[in-house]
Amino acid sequence: MTAGLKTNLPVFIVVIPMFVAFMLPTFARRIKWIEGTVAAVKLLGLAAAAWLAHMVLYEKDFPVKYIMGGWPAPWGIELVIGNLAALFILTIAIVSLPVALFARDNLEKEVGPKQRIARFYVLYLLLIGALAGMAITNDLFNVFVLVEVVTLSCCGLVSSRKGHGAAKAAFNYLILATLGSALVLGGIGFIYILTGHLNMEFASAELGRVWQSSPHTVWMALSFLFVGFGVKAALFPLHVWLPDAHSMAPSPASALLSGLAIKGYIISFMKILYVIFGHTLMQEYGIYRILILIGMVAIIIGSLSALLQKRLKRRLAFSTVAQVGYLFLGLGLANKEGLMGTLLYLVSHAVIKSLLFLAAGAVISATGKENIRDLAGVGRKMPIAMGTFTIASLSLIGLPLLSGFIGKWHLVLGSLGAGDILSVAVIIIGSILCAAYLLPIIRIAYFEPAPEADWQDPGLPQKAALILLAAGVVLLGVLPGPFIELAGRAAAELLLIQ
Amino acid sequence: MIYLISALSAGLAGGLVVAVIPENRARLRNFCVLFFSVSAMILSWKVASLVFAGIKIHAAGKIGDISWSLAPDPLGAVFGLIASTLWLFAAVYSIGYMSGKKKQRTYFSFFLISLSITLGVAFSGNMVALYLFYELLTFVTYPLVIHERSPEAVKAGSKYIIYNLSGAGAILIAIIITYSLSGNLDFSGVGTPPILAGCMGSGLNWLLLLYVAGFGVKAAIMPLHRWLPEAMVAPTPVSALLHAVAVVYSGVYGVIRVIYSIFGHDLVKQLQLGSILPWVAAFTILTGVIIATRQDVLKRRLAYHTISQLSYILLGAFTLQPWGLTGAVLHMISYSMLKVILFFCAGIISEQTGETRVSNMGGVGWSLPKTLTAFAIASMGMIGMLPLSTFWSKYYLMRGSADGGIWPLALVFVISGIINALCFIPTVVTAFKERKTAPSRETGSKSAFMLVPTLILAFIAVFIGLWPGSVWPGIQAVINRFF
């Protein structure tokens, strides 16, 4: 029993949330049951993720390949359960549990009646399952399917908010995201035409043989995938949909979108770049330079735009654009430290940004004010919400002992290793700009006189969610051991594959 | 190690305790502030005495693959002693200064937390810990800078944050470059060569520049000094303690640390930048004090004067000579007390008479005779006259510059001394100009809380000036550590 559970664990992690998602509508009227089920699924998911990470870290026979349905590659679908997958699945579990907890009391305000809440949970579980799938699949077509699932559930989550703005934002998002999906599909199609394989490793091997005979097709495939994933991961200048979508969505959804969904695309893109194309091809087509350059521009422009925003959630959304720049920059550094930096930054940003969005959501729903200027004195009236917000902000700025520092440290080390002094400067300027757009919020919240108003911290589950995430931020900063180990091994694997 | 940890956490614990004491329980809060300041002081004296006795105190750990360590060496111990001792005086003074004012809870809470962080800077044993505390110091002192909450305070606060975070960013880059060059960031080992010993290449010039520019923000090297005069909107004890001693000294401390523990004086001698830096400091010394003479607001005058004096210490360190470093460390000790006295006096004057401008202070001396006496003593120290230890530190600084073979630098100290005289003597003379008209305003408990620490400090300053041997062992330990 245990052995069977252990072998099939990765599949369960992906399939169970999706399966439960489709059962939820059957008891849509009993919201308590739904919440209970979701919480149970998430707790199981966390346990499973921790177990998986533990196995990957400490057992010898990992990473393993799981063959779906007994059809071996290259015919069947292969799942690779390695360090990268374990790292990302663990991140998903860590972030999504508090988000579910937070959603419990929040959704009635932001989403509406019971049936809409039930739909929200359906999309939520689909999103989680598909993201986990992205981390483990080794099959290109699977990647496309999962990208579609994530995109559609994200659109649904955005539009689940009451009011017209959300629907409009979701529609914009849908149009651009569909364009992105089409490009991804096109890229995958090109690779399939060239190599005849959908399995990543087979495709990679074949591509190594054939790319010289049709370099332009490879270039097309690469650029389609780059732009497609760029749109989805909100890489500057393809980020135009993100500020609206992420700021209009209900707060738990914003947290998931900014914290996890974008990271799923980046993980997939990372696998496609490093596993399929590999070092030689990326060097040949100059992808590294483009990645670094676009990453740097994204950091600077994203941060500057965040600085100009007057509304809290929009500022956070633009901050995500800037942080995505860091992740792409790390991808372009093409050394172990750089990739480790990207992975660690990805994990820490997932936790930080979901915490920021949840705290912002709590503040906004308690005060009804969206403008940063109107939040004077919130810090005293809502100590938990603003306190956790402060911790997350300091971490995003890159204060040591909090999680953001470690990712930045490795990114800078990676940039130095790649001999790129300019990107070192941009990383640091990025954190100074980050301080410039986050600290004023904290200053206004704590150091300006509060108006007479009955603002209060949210209820117990929401407080618990915020505190859990804040504890995550601190723990990741103080005891990041397993994460660094996983990220280091994953980075080494990705670089060795070629 | 237990002393080290408790010395570090005393201030933090105090800050947290004070934070939960209700605003109107003033006596309880004052008691807590004094209790924790005194215990932090005693504990850091204990730590320092262990360090001077040659006992290695060490606490270390790892954040993932980045290791940190706390391990004070003589230089750190001297800095810790200065900070924690003056903190107690500033705590007593603050109780008087803040009495009857609003938001005391926030003030004292961050005041005590800053003590912990400053001691962290002093006691850190590798660059990661140093960076951590250096960056934290910016954040925990920010609420003190914007304590008044006026628009100009907020503006000064933003400037403070931006300057200091940019500096910290430069330091972070430099630390990571150092790490990738040598794989080692630990500077606490006794008898071990500096971290970068044996490295060569002109790129090191840039690395040194990054470090000096980064720490130079807090050390207020021109042109990175702009935040300091603005930060004078803070309450006077904060200006006195943080912006004349603790915060700016953490920058000075960082520069000395970089030169002597990371590069080593032998390596800096070979770098081109090493021969430029003394002139940057000399420029700051003269320009700072000249601007100071032109300021009418007393606190701003003192601020520009701070900028000038900090570069004395830096210049001493930049000479790369044992005597120069001796002068630098002695000046760290003696200048800090004198500047705190000057600021304390400025605070008393503005609290008791409402005057902040020097031109309006005619006759103030007659209503505040004790204050102005202390002010006069400290002014004499700033000029470098004998009963005060700045005379000795200037002597060693000049000797160090002459040893380094650049005698014009010694001249800088002489010129600066003359301008200092122009800066302070008129102030004192104006204060005692006219005849005695107003009654004495040095009465009441508020005044006593402010006056007593000022006078005690003046007494200590004269004592050290007459018997500089009392601080000599500490300085000797620092010199032996690096040469």
Chai-1 contact restraints between the chains, C-beta under 6 A:
chainA,res_idxA,chainB,res_idxB,connection_type,confidence,min_distance_angstrom,max_distance_angstrom,comment,restraint_id
A,P400,B,L132,contact,1.0,0.0,6.0,A-B,restraint_1
A,I406,B,G64,contact,1.0,0.0,6.0,A-B,restraint_2
A,V412,B,I176,contact,1.0,0.0,6.0,A-B,restraint_3
A,L413,B,I176,contact,1.0,0.0,6.0,A-B,restraint_4
A,L416,B,S180,contact,1.0,0.0,6.0,A-B,restraint_5
A,V424,B,I173,contact,1.0,0.0,6.0,A-B,restraint_6
A,I428,B,G169,contact,1.0,0.0,6.0,A-B,restraint_7
A,I428,B,I173,contact,1.0,0.0,6.0,A-B,restraint_8
A,I432,B,L165,contact,1.0,0.0,6.0,A-B,restraint_9
A,I432,B,S166,contact,1.0,0.0,6.0,A-B,restraint_10
A,I432,B,G169,contact,1.0,0.0,6.0,A-B,restraint_11
A,A435,B,L165,contact,1.0,0.0,6.0,A-B,restraint_12
A,P480,B,G64,contact,1.0,0.0,6.0,A-B,restraint_13
A,I484,B,G64,contact,1.0,0.0,6.0,A-B,restraint_14
A,I484,B,D65,contact,1.0,0.0,6.0,A-B,restraint_15
